[in-house]
Amino acid sequence: MQLKLIHIKSIHLIVALGFFTVAFGLNAQDYKAQLNDALSLDQKHRVEIKQLEFSNSQQASDKKEIQRLKKLQAKLDAKNIATLEQIINQLGHWPGISDVGENVAKMALIIVKHAPIEQQHHFFPEIKKAVDSGQVKAEWFAYLFDQYLLKQNLPQAYGTLMVAGQKLYPMQPLAQVNLNRTAIKLPALESALASKSKWLRPNLLEEDHFELLDVSVFEQFADLALACLDKEYPNSIKHVLQSDTDAQTPGQMHPAFFGCFDWHSSVHGHWLLVKALKTFPDHPAFQKIKPRLAAHFTQEHMQKELAYFQQEGRKSYERPYGMAWYLQLVAELHQWDDPEVQQWRQNLQPLEQEIKNKLKQWIPKLTHPIRNGTHSQTAFAFGMMLDYAGQVNDLNFHTFLKEHINRFYLNDKKCPIAYEPSGHDFLSACLAEADLMRRVLLEPKTYQKWLKKFLPQIKHGSDWLAVAVSTDPSDGHLSHMDGLNISRAWMLEGMASKLPLKDKRRAILLRQANNHRQAGLAAVTGEHYAGGHWLGSFAMYYLTQSGLKK
């Protein structure tokens, strides 16, 4: 009996050793070979199927051949899945980079991509473990998982899939997408796209849909600003002379903001460049921006800008339009975590405070809002000022502005938008006010009711807002119509952003915004300095949705 037991144990040991040899005798090269064989099978019939499916002269026989090939490929896919299962069982984990090398580890996910949904669902826990241990790259997993979701008509979780590089397929809300990406140590989607020279722009017409803008669009705008930043002439000086000593050149009066035809255009030209560099901080095309800004934002230059504003007779200088753009520039710098930029922001602070002091003195004395379509309009300026106050967390200035905005606009009704535009407008008085009030009336229902009373013209099928036409883009005033189209586009989008998806006016506003967008952006060419010195800033403000809370 004792010998028998020994014999049985010996047999068991031999069998066990034999299993060990079969199961664990494979090395990395064996697994690579198995997966490479599987990958060749994965593509065996797919290329031919695609060629037949996309053939312009597809015959009935081709359809039968496609079906035949698909059945053959399905059998091969099942065989590949079995091979993958076997490798996982042998290794005890997903075949990762250290097992089969980076290239084969990545290609193994293609087998999963072509597996049935149920099988993909089965594999994902193992793949996720491999991601956590660094054996599968997070970006590979994200791309595969988004495809898995899209096949089930579910929104993407990581935002990796796009249509022809121009827009993203539907995805979860951006905040959730970024949380998902953070969980697997991927950068925020905006940063990831910026590194690929893309800008992520929400499409307000469809919830959780986004369009992608190429960096070349922003390069065009930045080039327009760079071209005029140090171009002192021609120059339109809004300058009251107090004595002979006030007869100075633009550069002597404004050593920081002397280019781009006038002071306010120079200011928002600087804003455009800050926005471009912040958006694409590592892009080669924008590396020339920082030295140019540094040369303008020196403490000495900004002290001279401040001194100009403090001189006698300058109470109303660039009020409110230029002042609003200056505050917007400060806000953009304030939100940029960069030591050199923060020094610029500090240098700009004295004039920032001077401007706010002047506004606090002027606005309470203003008995009525200014309702035109050019620089002195108050609604547009107040909107930018409110945004600034929120961005720099100046609660006192924010409260001050809201109090007077309500005094001026809260009870307005039936805005006569049919009278717009005037011949030289670049802003809409009615739309600017509506865009302003969506910043003040925080409850959507309250804004809905206010807008119904203020612009009852917004209806389906009504021709209530025609696109403006510039008859002479080389004329400094007639070219304002191009800017009007762009500013209308961002104001219409702003209004729509406050309305619920079910509100029919939302779609009407966004269609109008798109009409104005097409006409306005087409005019941003730089062919004529009359528009080239300022339209780029309007285009940048619109496309980056700078007036909307992110």
C-alpha positions as CSV (number, residue, x, y, z in Angstrom):
1,M,0.0,0.0,0.0
2,Q,2.8,2.3,0.9
3,L,4.6,1.7,-2.5
4,K,1.3,2.3,-4.3
5,L,0.9,5.7,-2.7
6,I,4.4,6.6,-3.6
7,H,3.8,5.5,-7.2
8,I,0.6,7.6,-7.4
9,K,2.3,10.7,-6.0
10,S,5.1,10.2,-8.6
11,I,2.5,10.1,-11.4
12,H,0.8,13.2,-10.1
13,L,4.2,15.0,-9.8
14,I,5.1,14.0,-13.4
15,V,1.7,15.2,-14.7
16,A,2.1,18.5,-12.7
17,L,5.5,19.1,-14.1
18,G,4.2,18.4,-17.6
19,F,1.5,21.0,-17.1
20,F,4.0,23.5,-15.8
21,T,6.0,23.0,-18.9
22,V,3.0,23.6,-21.2
23,A,1.6,26.5,-19.2
24,F,4.7,28.3,-18.2
25,G,7.3,27.2,-20.6
26,L,6.4,30.0,-23.0
27,N,8.5,33.1,-23.0
28,A,8.0,36.6,-24.3
29,Q,8.9,35.7,-27.8
30,D,6.3,32.9,-27.8
31,Y,3.5,35.3,-26.7
32,K,4.7,37.9,-29.2
33,A,4.5,35.3,-32.0
34,Q,1.0,34.2,-30.9
35,L,-0.3,37.7,-30.8
36,N,1.4,38.6,-34.1
37,D,-0.3,35.6,-35.7
38,A,-3.6,36.7,-34.2
39,L,-3.1,40.2,-35.6
40,S,-2.5,39.0,-39.1
41,L,-5.7,37.0,-38.9
42,D,-7.5,40.1,-37.5
43,Q,-6.8,41.9,-40.8
44,K,-7.0,38.9,-43.1
45,H,-10.4,39.7,-44.7
46,R,-11.1,43.3,-43.4
47,V,-9.2,45.1,-46.0
48,E,-11.0,43.3,-48.8
49,I,-14.4,43.9,-47.1
50,K,-13.7,47.6,-46.9
51,Q,-12.7,47.8,-50.6
52,L,-15.9,46.0,-51.6
53,E,-18.1,48.1,-49.3
54,F,-16.7,51.4,-50.6
55,S,-16.6,50.4,-54.3
56,N,-18.5,52.8,-56.5
57,S,-19.7,50.0,-58.8
58,Q,-20.9,47.5,-56.2
59,Q,-22.7,44.6,-57.7
60,A,-25.1,42.0,-56.2
61,S,-22.3,39.5,-56.3
62,D,-20.1,41.9,-54.3
63,K,-22.8,42.0,-51.5
64,K,-22.8,38.2,-51.3
65,E,-19.0,38.2,-51.2
66,I,-19.0,40.7,-48.4
67,Q,-21.3,38.5,-46.4
68,R,-19.1,35.5,-47.0
69,L,-16.0,37.3,-46.0
70,K,-17.6,38.7,-42.9
71,K,-18.5,35.2,-41.8
72,L,-15.0,34.0,-42.3
73,Q,-13.6,37.0,-40.5
74,A,-16.0,36.4,-37.6
75,K,-14.6,32.8,-37.2
76,L,-11.0,34.2,-37.2
77,D,-12.0,36.8,-34.6
78,A,-13.4,34.1,-32.4
79,K,-10.1,32.2,-32.8
80,N,-8.2,35.3,-31.8
81,I,-10.3,35.9,-28.7
82,A,-9.6,32.3,-27.7
83,T,-5.9,32.8,-28.2
84,L,-6.0,36.0,-26.1
85,E,-7.9,34.2,-23.3
86,Q,-5.3,31.5,-23.3
87,I,-2.4,34.0,-23.0
88,I,-4.2,35.8,-20.1
89,N,-4.7,32.5,-18.3
90,Q,-1.1,31.4,-18.8
91,L,0.3,34.8,-17.7
92,G,-2.3,35.4,-15.0
93,H,-2.8,38.9,-16.2
94,W,-3.2,41.0,-19.3
95,P,-0.2,40.8,-21.8
96,G,1.4,44.1,-21.0
97,I,4.5,46.0,-22.2
98,S,7.0,44.1,-20.1
99,D,5.5,40.8,-21.4
100,V,5.4,41.4,-25.1
101,G,6.8,44.8,-25.8
102,E,5.1,48.2,-26.4
103,N,4.1,47.6,-30.0
104,V,2.5,44.2,-29.6
105,A,0.8,45.2,-26.3
106,K,-0.8,48.1,-28.2
107,M,-1.8,45.8,-31.1
108,A,-3.4,43.3,-28.8
109,L,-6.1,45.8,-28.0
110,I,-7.1,45.6,-31.7
111,I,-8.3,42.1,-31.0
112,V,-10.5,43.5,-28.3
113,K,-11.8,46.2,-30.6
114,H,-13.1,43.7,-33.0
115,A,-14.6,41.4,-30.3
116,P,-18.3,41.3,-29.6
117,I,-19.5,43.9,-27.0
118,E,-20.0,41.2,-24.3
119,Q,-16.5,40.0,-24.8
120,Q,-15.1,43.5,-24.6
121,H,-16.9,44.0,-21.4
122,H,-15.3,40.8,-20.1
123,F,-11.8,42.0,-21.0
124,F,-11.9,45.6,-19.7
125,P,-11.3,44.8,-15.9
126,E,-8.0,43.1,-16.8
127,I,-7.0,45.9,-19.2
128,K,-7.8,48.5,-16.6
129,K,-5.5,46.6,-14.1
130,A,-2.8,46.7,-16.7
131,V,-3.3,50.5,-17.1
132,D,-3.0,51.0,-13.4
133,S,0.2,49.1,-13.3
134,G,1.7,50.9,-16.3
135,Q,1.6,47.8,-18.6
136,V,-1.0,49.4,-20.9
137,K,-0.8,53.1,-21.8
138,A,-3.7,55.1,-20.6
139,E,-4.3,56.7,-24.0
140,W,-4.7,53.3,-25.6
141,F,-7.2,52.2,-23.1
142,A,-9.2,55.5,-23.3
143,Y,-9.4,55.3,-27.1
144,L,-10.6,51.6,-27.0
145,F,-13.1,52.3,-24.2
146,D,-14.6,55.3,-26.1
147,Q,-15.0,53.1,-29.1
148,Y,-16.7,50.5,-27.0
149,L,-19.2,53.2,-25.7
150,L,-19.8,54.6,-29.1
151,K,-20.8,51.2,-30.5
152,Q,-23.6,51.2,-27.9
153,N,-24.6,54.7,-28.8
154,L,-23.3,56.0,-25.5
155,P,-21.3,59.2,-25.1
156,Q,-17.5,59.0,-24.9
157,A,-15.9,58.9,-21.4
158,Y,-12.5,60.3,-22.4
159,G,-13.1,62.4,-25.5
160,T,-10.6,60.6,-27.8
161,L,-12.8,60.2,-30.9
162,M,-13.4,62.9,-33.5
163,V,-15.0,63.3,-36.9
164,A,-12.5,64.2,-39.6
165,G,-10.5,66.2,-37.0
166,Q,-13.2,68.9,-36.9
167,K,-15.6,67.9,-34.1
168,L,-15.8,65.3,-31.3
169,Y,-18.3,62.5,-31.2
170,P,-20.8,63.0,-28.4
171,M,-19.3,62.7,-25.0
172,Q,-20.1,63.0,-21.4
173,P,-20.1,66.5,-19.9
174,L,-16.7,68.1,-20.1
175,A,-16.2,68.2,-16.4
176,Q,-16.9,64.5,-16.1
177,V,-14.7,63.7,-19.0
178,N,-11.8,65.5,-17.3
179,L,-12.5,63.6,-14.0
180,N,-12.4,60.3,-16.0
181,R,-9.1,61.3,-17.6
182,T,-7.6,62.4,-14.3
183,A,-8.5,59.0,-12.8
184,I,-6.2,57.3,-15.4
185,K,-3.5,60.0,-15.2
186,L,-4.3,61.6,-18.6
187,P,-4.2,65.4,-18.9
188,A,-7.4,67.5,-19.1
189,L,-9.0,67.2,-22.6
190,E,-8.4,70.9,-23.4
191,S,-4.7,70.5,-22.7
192,A,-4.4,67.3,-24.6
193,L,-6.1,68.9,-27.7
194,A,-4.0,72.0,-27.4
195,S,-0.9,69.8,-27.6
196,K,-2.3,68.6,-30.9
197,S,-2.9,72.2,-32.1
198,K,-6.7,72.0,-31.5
199,W,-9.1,74.2,-29.6
200,L,-12.1,72.6,-28.0
201,R,-15.2,74.7,-28.5
202,P,-18.6,73.7,-27.1
203,N,-21.4,73.5,-29.7
204,L,-24.3,75.1,-27.8
205,L,-27.0,73.7,-30.2
206,E,-26.3,70.1,-29.2
207,E,-25.6,69.3,-25.6
208,D,-22.2,67.7,-24.9
209,H,-21.1,68.2,-28.6
210,F,-17.9,70.0,-29.4
211,E,-16.2,71.4,-32.5
212,L,-12.5,71.4,-32.9
213,L,-10.7,74.5,-34.2
214,D,-7.2,74.2,-35.7
215,V,-4.4,76.4,-34.3
216,S,-3.9,78.0,-37.7
217,V,-7.1,80.0,-37.2
218,F,-5.7,81.6,-34.1
219,E,-2.3,82.0,-35.7
220,Q,-4.0,84.2,-38.3
221,F,-5.5,86.4,-35.6
222,A,-2.3,86.6,-33.6
223,D,-0.4,87.6,-36.7
224,L,-2.8,90.6,-37.2
225,A,-2.1,91.8,-33.7
226,L,1.6,91.3,-33.9
227,A,1.7,93.2,-37.2
228,C,0.2,96.3,-35.6
229,L,1.6,96.1,-32.0
230,D,4.5,98.4,-32.7
231,K,3.0,100.2,-35.7
232,E,2.7,103.7,-34.5
233,Y,1.1,105.3,-37.6
234,P,-1.6,105.8,-38.8
235,N,-3.0,106.6,-35.4
236,S,-6.3,108.1,-34.2
237,I,-5.6,110.2,-31.1
238,K,-8.5,111.0,-28.9
239,H,-6.5,113.6,-27.1
240,V,-7.6,116.9,-25.4
241,L,-4.7,119.4,-25.4
242,Q,-4.2,121.3,-22.2
243,S,-1.0,123.0,-23.3
244,D,1.7,122.9,-25.9
245,T,3.4,120.1,-23.9
246,D,0.5,117.8,-24.7
247,A,1.3,117.8,-28.4
248,Q,3.2,114.4,-28.3
249,T,3.5,111.3,-30.5
250,P,1.4,108.2,-29.7
251,G,4.6,106.5,-28.4
252,Q,5.4,109.3,-26.0
253,M,1.9,109.4,-24.6
254,H,1.3,105.6,-24.5
255,P,4.6,103.7,-24.4
256,A,2.7,100.4,-23.9
257,F,-0.4,100.9,-26.1
258,F,0.7,103.1,-29.0
259,G,0.1,100.8,-31.9
260,C,-2.9,99.3,-33.7
261,F,-4.3,102.7,-34.8
262,D,-5.8,103.7,-31.4
263,W,-5.4,103.0,-27.7
264,H,-8.3,100.6,-27.2
265,S,-7.4,98.5,-30.3
266,S,-3.9,98.3,-29.0
267,V,-5.2,97.1,-25.6
268,H,-7.4,94.4,-27.0
269,G,-4.6,93.4,-29.5
270,H,-2.5,92.7,-26.4
271,W,-5.4,90.8,-24.9
272,L,-5.6,88.7,-28.1
273,L,-1.9,87.8,-27.9
274,V,-2.2,86.9,-24.2
275,K,-5.2,84.7,-25.0
276,A,-3.4,82.9,-27.9
277,L,-0.3,82.2,-25.8
278,K,-2.3,81.0,-22.9
279,T,-4.3,78.7,-25.1
280,F,-1.3,77.2,-26.9
281,P,1.6,77.8,-24.5
282,D,4.0,75.3,-26.2
283,H,3.1,75.9,-29.8
284,P,6.1,77.1,-31.9
285,A,4.0,79.8,-33.7
286,F,3.3,81.7,-30.5
287,Q,6.7,81.7,-28.9
288,K,7.5,85.1,-30.4
289,I,4.6,86.6,-28.5
290,K,6.0,86.6,-25.0
291,P,9.1,88.8,-25.7
292,R,6.9,91.3,-27.5
293,L,4.5,91.5,-24.5
294,A,7.3,91.7,-22.1
295,A,8.7,94.7,-23.9
296,H,5.4,96.6,-23.5
297,F,4.3,95.5,-20.0
298,T,7.3,97.0,-18.2
299,Q,6.8,98.9,-14.9
300,E,8.2,102.1,-16.5
301,H,5.8,102.0,-19.5
302,M,2.8,101.2,-17.3
303,Q,3.6,104.1,-14.9
304,K,3.5,106.5,-17.9
305,E,0.2,105.0,-19.0
306,L,-1.1,105.7,-15.5
307,A,0.2,109.2,-15.5
308,Y,-1.6,109.9,-18.8
309,F,-4.9,108.9,-17.3
310,Q,-4.3,111.0,-14.2
311,Q,-3.8,114.2,-16.0
312,E,-6.3,117.0,-16.0
313,G,-9.1,116.6,-18.6
314,R,-8.8,112.8,-18.9
315,K,-11.8,111.7,-16.8
316,S,-13.6,110.3,-19.8
317,Y,-10.6,109.0,-21.8
318,E,-11.5,105.6,-23.3
319,R,-14.6,105.4,-21.2
320,P,-16.2,102.9,-21.1
321,Y,-15.0,100.8,-24.1
322,G,-11.2,101.0,-23.8
323,M,-11.6,100.7,-20.0
324,A,-13.6,97.5,-20.3
325,W,-11.0,96.0,-22.6
326,Y,-8.2,96.9,-20.3
327,L,-10.0,95.2,-17.4
328,Q,-10.5,92.2,-19.6
329,L,-6.7,92.1,-20.4
330,V,-6.0,92.3,-16.6
331,A,-8.4,89.4,-16.0
332,E,-6.7,87.2,-18.6
333,L,-3.3,87.9,-17.0
334,H,-4.7,87.3,-13.5
335,Q,-5.7,83.7,-14.4
336,W,-2.4,82.7,-15.8
337,D,-0.1,81.0,-13.4
338,D,3.3,82.0,-14.7
339,P,5.9,84.1,-12.7
340,E,6.8,86.5,-15.5
341,V,3.1,87.0,-16.4
342,Q,2.3,87.7,-12.8
343,Q,4.9,90.4,-12.8
344,W,3.2,92.0,-15.8
345,R,-0.1,91.7,-14.0
346,Q,1.4,93.6,-11.0
347,N,2.7,96.3,-13.4
348,L,-0.8,96.7,-14.8
349,Q,-2.4,96.9,-11.4
350,P,-2.1,100.7,-10.7
351,L,-3.9,101.6,-14.0
352,E,-6.5,98.9,-13.2
353,Q,-7.3,100.6,-9.9
354,E,-7.3,104.1,-11.5
355,I,-9.8,102.9,-14.1
356,K,-12.1,101.3,-11.5
357,N,-12.0,104.5,-9.4
358,K,-13.0,106.6,-12.5
359,L,-15.9,104.2,-13.2
360,K,-17.1,104.3,-9.6
361,Q,-17.2,108.1,-9.9
362,W,-18.9,108.2,-13.3
363,I,-21.5,105.4,-13.2
364,P,-23.6,106.7,-10.3
365,K,-23.8,110.1,-12.0
366,L,-25.1,108.5,-15.3
367,T,-28.8,109.1,-15.4
368,H,-29.4,106.8,-18.4
369,P,-27.6,104.0,-20.1
370,I,-25.9,104.8,-23.4
371,R,-27.7,102.8,-26.1
372,N,-25.7,103.2,-29.3
373,G,-23.7,100.7,-31.4
374,T,-20.2,102.1,-31.0
375,H,-17.5,102.8,-28.3
376,S,-19.6,104.7,-25.8
377,Q,-22.3,101.9,-25.4
378,T,-22.6,100.9,-21.8
379,A,-24.2,97.4,-22.0
380,F,-21.3,95.8,-23.8
381,A,-18.7,97.5,-21.5
382,F,-20.7,96.5,-18.4
383,G,-20.7,92.9,-19.5
384,M,-16.9,92.8,-19.8
385,M,-16.5,94.6,-16.5
386,L,-18.8,92.1,-14.8
387,D,-16.7,89.2,-16.2
388,Y,-13.5,90.9,-15.0
389,A,-14.9,91.4,-11.5
390,G,-15.8,87.7,-11.3
391,Q,-12.5,86.5,-12.7
392,V,-10.4,88.5,-10.2
393,N,-12.9,87.9,-7.4
394,D,-13.6,91.6,-6.8
395,L,-17.0,91.2,-5.1
396,N,-17.4,94.9,-4.2
397,F,-17.0,96.0,-7.8
398,H,-19.2,93.2,-9.0
399,T,-22.0,94.2,-6.6
400,F,-21.6,97.9,-7.5
401,L,-22.0,97.1,-11.2
402,K,-25.0,94.8,-10.7
403,E,-26.8,97.5,-8.7
404,H,-26.5,100.0,-11.5
405,I,-27.1,97.5,-14.3
406,N,-30.5,96.7,-12.7
407,R,-31.2,100.4,-12.4
408,F,-30.5,100.9,-16.1
409,Y,-31.9,97.8,-17.7
410,L,-34.1,95.6,-15.5
411,N,-37.4,97.1,-16.6
412,D,-36.7,97.5,-20.3
413,K,-39.3,96.1,-22.7
414,K,-39.7,95.7,-26.5
415,C,-36.3,96.7,-27.7
416,P,-36.6,98.2,-31.2
417,I,-34.1,95.9,-32.9
418,A,-35.7,96.6,-36.2
419,Y,-34.1,100.0,-36.1
420,E,-30.6,98.4,-36.0
421,P,-28.0,98.8,-37.3
422,S,-27.0,102.3,-37.6
423,G,-24.5,102.9,-40.4
424,H,-21.4,102.7,-38.3
425,D,-22.3,100.2,-35.7
426,F,-20.0,97.4,-34.5
427,L,-22.2,96.5,-31.5
428,S,-25.9,95.8,-31.2
429,A,-27.6,97.9,-28.5
430,C,-30.4,95.4,-28.1
431,L,-28.4,92.2,-28.2
432,A,-25.6,93.6,-26.0
433,E,-28.2,94.4,-23.3
434,A,-29.7,90.9,-23.6
435,D,-26.3,89.4,-23.3
436,L,-25.5,91.6,-20.3
437,M,-28.7,90.7,-18.4
438,R,-28.1,86.9,-18.7
439,R,-25.0,87.6,-16.5
440,V,-27.2,89.4,-13.9
441,L,-30.4,87.4,-13.9
442,L,-28.9,84.2,-12.6
443,E,-32.0,82.1,-12.5
444,P,-32.8,80.8,-16.1
445,K,-36.6,81.2,-15.6
446,T,-36.1,84.8,-14.6
447,Y,-34.0,85.5,-17.6
448,Q,-36.5,83.6,-19.9
449,K,-39.3,85.9,-18.7
450,W,-37.2,89.1,-19.0
451,L,-36.1,88.2,-22.5
452,K,-39.7,87.5,-23.7
453,K,-40.6,91.0,-22.7
454,F,-37.5,92.6,-24.0
455,L,-37.2,90.9,-27.4
456,P,-40.6,89.4,-28.3
457,Q,-39.4,89.4,-31.9
458,I,-37.5,86.1,-31.4
459,K,-39.9,83.7,-33.2
460,H,-39.7,80.8,-35.6
461,G,-39.8,81.9,-39.2
462,S,-39.4,85.6,-38.5
463,D,-36.8,87.6,-40.3
464,W,-36.0,89.7,-37.3
465,L,-32.2,90.0,-37.7
466,A,-30.5,90.2,-41.1
467,V,-26.7,89.7,-41.4
468,A,-25.0,93.1,-41.8
469,V,-23.1,93.9,-45.0
470,S,-20.0,96.0,-45.2
471,T,-20.0,97.9,-48.5
472,D,-16.4,99.1,-48.2
473,P,-14.0,97.1,-45.9
474,S,-11.3,99.7,-46.5
475,D,-13.4,102.4,-44.9
476,G,-12.7,102.7,-41.1
477,H,-16.4,103.2,-40.3
478,L,-18.1,101.2,-42.9
479,S,-16.0,98.2,-42.0
480,H,-17.6,98.3,-38.6
481,M,-20.3,96.1,-40.1
482,D,-17.9,93.2,-40.1
483,G,-17.3,93.6,-36.4
484,L,-21.0,93.9,-35.8
485,N,-21.6,90.4,-37.3
486,I,-19.0,88.9,-35.0
487,S,-20.2,90.7,-31.9
488,R,-23.8,89.7,-32.7
489,A,-22.6,86.1,-33.0
490,W,-21.1,86.0,-29.5
491,M,-24.1,87.9,-28.0
492,L,-26.6,85.6,-29.6
493,E,-24.6,82.6,-28.3
494,G,-24.5,84.2,-24.8
495,M,-28.2,84.7,-24.8
496,A,-28.8,81.1,-25.9
497,S,-26.5,79.7,-23.3
498,K,-28.9,80.9,-20.6
499,L,-32.0,79.3,-22.1
500,P,-32.9,75.7,-21.4
501,L,-32.5,73.2,-24.3
502,K,-36.3,72.9,-24.5
503,D,-36.8,76.7,-25.1
504,K,-37.5,77.1,-28.8
505,R,-35.8,80.4,-28.9
506,R,-32.4,78.8,-28.1
507,A,-32.2,77.1,-31.5
508,I,-33.4,80.3,-33.3
509,L,-30.7,82.3,-31.6
510,L,-28.0,79.8,-32.4
511,R,-28.9,79.6,-36.0
512,Q,-28.7,83.4,-36.2
513,A,-25.4,83.2,-34.4
514,N,-24.0,80.8,-37.0
515,N,-25.2,83.0,-39.9
516,H,-23.4,86.0,-38.4
517,R,-20.4,83.9,-37.6
518,Q,-19.9,82.9,-41.2
519,A,-20.1,86.4,-42.5
520,G,-18.1,88.0,-39.7
521,L,-15.2,85.6,-39.7
522,A,-14.9,85.6,-43.5
523,A,-14.0,89.3,-43.2
524,V,-11.0,88.8,-40.8
525,T,-8.4,88.8,-43.5
526,G,-6.1,91.8,-42.8
527,E,-6.4,92.9,-46.4
528,H,-7.3,96.4,-45.2
529,Y,-5.8,98.0,-42.1
530,A,-9.2,99.6,-41.4
531,G,-10.5,96.2,-40.1
532,G,-7.2,94.3,-39.7
533,H,-6.1,96.3,-36.7
534,W,-9.1,95.2,-34.6
535,L,-11.2,92.4,-36.1
536,G,-8.9,89.7,-35.0
537,S,-9.6,90.5,-31.3
538,F,-13.3,90.2,-31.9
539,A,-12.9,86.9,-33.7
540,M,-10.7,85.6,-30.9
541,Y,-13.2,86.7,-28.3
542,Y,-16.0,85.0,-30.1
543,L,-14.3,81.7,-31.0
544,T,-12.9,81.2,-27.5
545,Q,-16.3,82.0,-26.0
546,S,-14.5,84.4,-23.6
547,G,-17.8,85.9,-22.4
548,L,-19.2,82.6,-21.3
549,K,-18.5,80.9,-18.0
550,K,-16.6,77.7,-18.5
